[in-house]
Structures are given as structure tokens and as C-alpha cells.
Amino acid sequence: MSKAELSIIDEVESALRIGSPEKGLETARRVTHLFLSSAGSFDDEQIALFDEVLERLIGTIELRAIADVAARVTLAEISAQLAPIAQAPPSVIRRLAHNDEIRIAGPVLQESARLDDGELVKIASSKGEPHLLAIAGRWWLKDIVTDALLARRYPSVSRRLAANPGARVSGDGFAVIVRQAESDPELAVSVGVRVDLPSELRRRLLRAATDAVRARLLSRAPPHLFEEIQSAIAAVAVGVDREMSGVRDFEGAKRAVANLKATGNLSEATLFGFATQRRYEETVAALALLSQSTVEVIRPLMQSLRDDGLLVPCKAAQLSWETTAAVLESRFATGAMKPADLARAQGHFARMTAENARRTLRFWQVRAS
């Protein structure tokens, strides 16, 4: 064991022995900072050491957190700092995730890669609405987790899942959402434009929808669903159930864009052309290659009504704002984004760094595989 490791253990033992609240909080902050400063270089044994000492410290802090604001603030800070770290101490992350205080549990529930599906299901089945909302905001949720979330029947959770392009939803899960959407116009629009919504459930949704909701669905429909929804609305209007068109085939676009790359003809200008021409499949395939990602990752981002996810591969590919805006607007069959929405997205894009975008995209790629 190294001198640094022995020093950490001695400091923790001292903090626990003295029993001073201030000493415990300060030691927890110091140990967390030490871990964060070199997290990427620690081996499994060193991570286990930090896991042990931090969990002991957090255990003592939790005892005071009910009555001590400073203790709750410290735990919330530690949670926020460790949440994005892929090598974070696993036991500490699980302990934070199970905390009843959402300010403490929220950051790791929404972001930490250390929480596996079983742990997320356990929390989804036992905690309250704020905890479920945090989980529902994670990118790349498997249907075993979304089923557990939807089983609790919180409308707010359903709305967040429907708007999350990385949340995989089972047929049974979609049935729950569609039932809730019959009395929730916002939810109806969010789920109605998802390409993975089963055809029969989409028809059921449209049959129950008001004319206003149907009109909003058409106005927000991305190119790959516009004609499908339009045809379904027409069929519902005359009382006829027709089979909806099949899911678009990306294989041709992937081959064409791969050939462009092989011949040195794939560039930002190429992507800009695809986007402005609303060539949906080619836009997805080109952005996937330029960002060093895959169609499987880019496609749900394009299908989402949210803008923030799609900004990540655009920044990772180091696209200009002009091209990024064209990609954002190519999601819709007609019209353009509202100026206020476009300005908000531009501000978010400007603050994002290419390095962080690439790191996020790699994480999504792992979660999507």
C-alpha cells in the first residue's frame, strides 16, 4: 500500500475518531477531490480503496444529514462531482442513489454509468416521483427499466420518457403511455412522433386525439413519420384502419455515405446539403460518420423533439452553427424551428466543448450497444 493510500486511511480514521461534523465534511470533500484529480489513472484496487473510505465517511455524514443542512449540501456536491465519472466508486454511487433526498440522489440517478439496470429497477420500484423522474432523464434506458418506471403510473415520468429518444419502451410500456396520453395533449404529441411506437397503438392514439392534437402531431412530425401520420389521420377520419408504412430503411443511405467517405467526398458541406434538402436518411448516416458514431445512436436523437441531444454529435463532428441549425431543422417535414428555440439551442451549442461532446457520445455508444 502506498504512502498516499495510508495517508488517506489515516485521515479518515482521524475524522471518524474525533467525531467532529466539520472535520468529517472537510475530509469527505478532500478525499473526493483527490479521487477526481486522478480518477482516470486509478486501477481497480485503488478505486476500491476510495470506495471503502468514502462510503465510511458518507455513512457518518448521512446520520447528521437529517438535521444538518451543511451535511446535505456536502452529499449533494459529492453526488454531482462523481455522477459523470465512469470510474466512480461503485458502492458510493449506489449509496448516494438510494438517498431519500433528491438533491443528493438526483445527479447519480440521471447520469452515473455505475448504476446497472438491476439497481435502477430496484430504485424505480421503491422510491418516489422525483427519483423516478431523474432516472427517466437518463440517456439509453433499457425497456426493463422503463417498464419499472411506467408501472408506477406517474404522468410526469411518462412525459419525460416519451420525450427521451434514448429510452427504449416495450409494447406494454407504450400501452401505458398511450392510455395516459388520451387525456394529456403534451404526452400525445411526444409519444405520437416516436418511430418505435407500435402501429396499432399509434392508430389508437390518433382515434382518441382531438383535431388540435392531430394538427400538432403533423406540425411536429419529422420527415420519416410525416406521411405515415398524415395517412393514419385520414384513415381514422373515415373510420378505416390501414396499415402504416414500414420503418425507413437506412441501409442504402449508409452504403452511399460510406462510399462518399471512401472517395474523400464526405464533408460538412455534404451534410449541409443533405440537411437543407430534408434527405433524412442521408443526414442521419452522414452525421453518424462525421461524428464517429453510428446510425443507431444518431437516429433516436433525430427523432426526439428535444434539441440538446442532437447538439452532441454536431459538436463532436465540429460542425459550424449553420450546419448544426440545418440538421436540427431537417427533423421536420416542413417549416422551421421557432426563433426562440433556435437561439436557445445556439447558446447551448456555443457552451459545449468538442471534448465533452465526444466523451458523451462514446458513453451513449456503449449504452446503445
N, C-alpha and C positions, 0 to 999 in steps of 0.2 A: 504494500500500500504506500502511495507517495506521501511526501510531507504535506502537500496541498490537501490531499484527501484526509489525512489525520487532522489537519488544522480545521477543516470543515466539521468533522465529527466532534472535536474538542469544543468548538464554538457552539454547536447545537447543544451538547451536553451541559455546557455552562449556562446557556439560556434557559434550558429546562430546569436546571437545578436552582438557579436564582429565582425563577418564577415571576420575574418582573414582566408585566404586559408589554411595556415599551421595549424591553430587551428582546422578547420573543418576536415582536413585529419587525424590529430592525434586522434581526438575524434572518428572518424569512425573506425579507427584501434582499439582503446581501447574498444569500445562497441562490436565490432566483436570478439575480443579476450575474453572479458568477457562472451559473449554468448557461444563461443566454449568451454570454460573451464568447463561448466556445462550443455551443451546442452541436455544431456540425462535425466537430472533431472527436467527440467522446465515443468510446467503444461501449459495448453493452454492459460491461461490468461497471464502468464509471457512471453510466446512466442509472443503473440500479442503485448505486450509492446515493446519488442525488434523489432518487425516488424515495429511498428509505428515510433520509434525513428531512426532506421537505414534508413528507407525509406526517412524520412525528411532529414537526413544527405546526403544520396546519391543523393537526388534531388538537393541539393545545389552544390554538387561536380560535377554533370553532366553538370551544367551550365558553369563550368570552364574547363571541360574536353576537349572541342574542341581545346582550345589553351594551355592548361596546361598539360604537359607530366606527372608531378607528380600525378595529379588527375586521369589520365587514368591508371597509374600504380597501384594506390590505389584501384580503382574499380576492376581491373583485379585480384589483390591479394584477395580482399574480395570474388569475384566470385569463385576463386579456393578453398578458405577455406570453403565456405558454400556449394559448389556443392555436396560433398559426405555426408552431414549431413541430415539424414532423417527428422529431426525435424526443419530444417532451416525455418526462417521466410518466409511465402509463398509470400507475396506481394513484398518483397525484391527480391526474386528469379525471380518472373515474370518480375520485372523491369529490372533486370540485363539481363535476357534472351532476352528482346526486344531491348537492346542497339545495335546501329549500328556497334560498334567496336567489331570485332570478338574475340579479346583477352579478352574482358570483358564478352561477351555473351557466348563464346565457352564452358567454363567449366561447367556452369549450363545446357546448352543445351545438352551436351553429358552425363551428369551424374545425375543431380538433380532429385530425386523422387518427388519433389514438383510440377513438371510440368505435368499436366494431358494431355490426348490425345487432348482435345479441344484446349488447349493453343499451343501444338506442331503443330497442323494443321494450326492454325492461323499464326504462325511464318513461317511454311513451305510455306504458300501461299503468303507471303508478303515480306520476306527477301531475300537476295542474296545467291549465291552459297556457300560461306563459312559457313553461318548459317545452310544451308541445309545439308552440309557435317557433321557438328557437330551433328545434330540430327540423321543422318543416322548411326553414330557410336554408338548410344545408344544400350545397350542390351535390348531385349524384346520389340520391337516395334510392335504395332498392325497394321493390314492392313489399317485401316482408316488413319493412319499417313503415312505409306509407299505409299499409293495411292496419298496423297497430295504431297509428295516429288517427286514421279515419274512423276506427272503431269507437273512438271516444265521442264522435259526433259534434265536435266544435265547429261551427260555421267559419270562424276566423281561421282555423287551421286548414280547412278545405280550401278557402280562398288563397291562402299562401301556397299550398301545394299545387293548386291549379295553375298558378302563375309562375311556378318554379319549373323551368324547362329540363332540369336535371333530375326531377323526381319521377321515378318510374311508378306507374299506378296499375294495379291489376284490374281485371274486369269487374270484380266485386267492389273494388275501391272506387272505380269510376261510377258504378251504380249508386253508391252512397252520395257522391258529389252531385250527380245529375238530379237525384231526388231533392237535395238541398237547393240546387240551382233553380228549381221550379218556382221558388219564392224569393230568389236572390238574383236580381239582374246582373250585378257585377260578376258574380260567380258564373252565371250562364255565359257571359261573354268570354271569360277567361278559359273555361273548360271547353267551350264550343269551338275554339280555334286550335285546339290541340290535335295534332295529326294522329296521335295514338289513341284517341277516343274511339271506341268501337262504333261501327256504323249504326247499329240498331239503337245504341244509346244516344248518338247524335240526332237520329230521327225523333226519338222520344223527347229530347231536349227541345228541338225545334217545334214539335207539335204543341208543347206546353208554353212556348215562348210567346210574348206579346209582339205586336208588329214593331214596336220600338226596339226590343231586344234583337229581333231578326235584322232590322236595319243596322244596328250597331255591330252585329256579327259580320255583316257584309262589309261594313266600312273598315273593320279591323282585321279582316281575313287576309292572311299572307297569300301570295300568288299560288302556292301549291294547294290551297284549300278553297280559293275563291269560287271557282266554277262548281266544285263539289257542294259547297254550302248553298250556293245560288240554286242549283238543281234540286237539292233537298227541300229548300223552302218552297220552290214551285210545286214539287210533288206533294208536300204537306198541304199546300193551299188548295189543291184539288182533291185531296183525300186519297192520294195514291202513294204507296211505298215503293220506291225504286231503289235499286242497288246503287250505292255510291261508287264513284270511281276509285280504282285501286290506288294504293300509296305510290308516289312517284318513284321511278327507278333512277338511281344515281349512277349506275354502272357506266352508262355511256358518257356522262359528263366527267366521271373520274378518269376514264381512258383518254378522253380528249384533252383534259387539262394536264394529265401526266405526259402526253405527247408534246404539249407546248413546253413543259418544263424540260423534257429531254432534248428538245431542239433549241433551248435558250430563249424561248419566246414567251415565257410566263413572267409577268411583271406586275407592278402595281397598276400600270396603265391598262393592262389586260383585265384585271379585276374591276377597275373602274368602269370599263366598257360593259362588262357583264352586268354589273350592278345597275347602271343607268338604263340598260336595255331590259331590265327586270328578267334576266335569264337566271332564274332561281337556282337550278341545279348546278350550273356552271359557276355561279357566285359562291355557292357553298363549297364546291370542290376546289376552286382556286384559293379561297381564303384558308382552307384546310392545309393546302400545300405551302402557301406563303407563310403561315404561322407555325409550320412544322407540327401540325396536329392531324386530326382525322375527320372525315365526314361525320362519323358517329358522335364526335364531340361538338362540332360546329352546328350540326343540324338542329338539335334542340335549342341552341342559343338563338338561331334564326327564327325558330317557331315561337319563341317567347314574346309576350307583349312587353316584357321588361327590356330596357336598353343596356343596363350595366354589364350583363354577362357577355354580350356580343362585343363590347368595347375591349375586352381582354385579348381575344385573338387579333383584333385590329392593331392594338398597341404592341403585342408580341411580334407582329409582322412589320412593325414600324411604318405603318401606313400614315399618310397625311390625313388631316381632318376632312378634307374634301372627299377623299375616297371613303373614309370611315362613314361620313354622313350619307354617301350614296349607298353603301352597304346597309346601313340602318333603314333607309327608306325603301330599299329593294324588297323588304319583308312584306310590303303591302302591294296589292294588285293595282291599286290606283291611288292618286293623291300623294300627299307628303305629310311629314310629321308636323305637329304644331310647333311654331317658332319657340315657344317657351320650353317644350320638351327637348327640342334640338339644342337650345342654348344650355340647358341643364346637362345634357349628355356631353356637350363640348367641354364644359367645365370639369366634369368628372374625368374625361379623356385626357385633358391637359395635366391634371394632377397625378395621373397614373404613370408609373415608370415602366419602361420596357422590361427591366429585370424582374420586377414583381409580377408583371403580366405573364412572362414566360414561366415563372415558378408556379403561378396559379394554374396555368394551362397544363403543365406537366402533372400537377396533382389531379386535375379533372380527368386527364387521360388515364391515369391509374385507376381512378374510381369508376370510370366508364367501361373499363376492360372487363 
